[in-house]
Amino acid sequence: MARLRHFAISVKDLEASARFYSQVFELKEVGRESNEIGSGIYLSDGVVNLALLSFNGERGSGLKDAKSFAGPHHFGFQVDDLVDAQQRIEAAGGTFFFDFGEEQKGNFERKFKDPDGVIFDISEHGWVGTDGFSFAQKS
């Protein structure tokens, strides 16, 4: 069975949003990163990774006006077998969106769109702050 372990929301101010969720829900910051797609701060309760994201543009976000969008962006499932999960997704009408991260380093997610265009990812290793996955595994 797949395990829901990741939620990503697009925010207008990464630092302010991280402070809000940390203070209100006592989430711990477990990582940060910036790359060609945008920037993110990762928070966790030890089970679920909450990614606060600021996209640079349409690439990676799928949004025409990524800079001004705030709200839910995607969610992720940890799966036991990436290939099997992809086959089931595509057989049910889902479509591949893109791969993100480096599979050999553990920080890897394969992104899809469901039949309505909702973005979600799958990962064999999970996300930082979930089920023992530490940010140190990324480097």
Salt bridges, closest charged atoms under 4 A:
GLU15 OE2 - ARG32 NH1 2.58
GLU29 OE2 - ARG32 NE 2.60
GLU33 OE1 - LYS138 NZ 3.07
GLU58 OE2 - LYS64 NZ 3.34
ASP80 OD1 - ARG3 NH2 3.44
ASP84 OD2 - ARG88 NE 2.99
ASP99 OD1 - ARG110 NE 2.62
GLU102 OE2 - LYS105 NZ 3.99
GLU109 OE2 - LYS111 NZ 2.86
ASP121 OD2 - HIS6 NE2 3.52
ASP121 OD1 - HIS74 NE2 3.42
ASP121 OD1 - LYS111 NZ 2.54
ASP131 OD2 - ARG5 NE 2.87
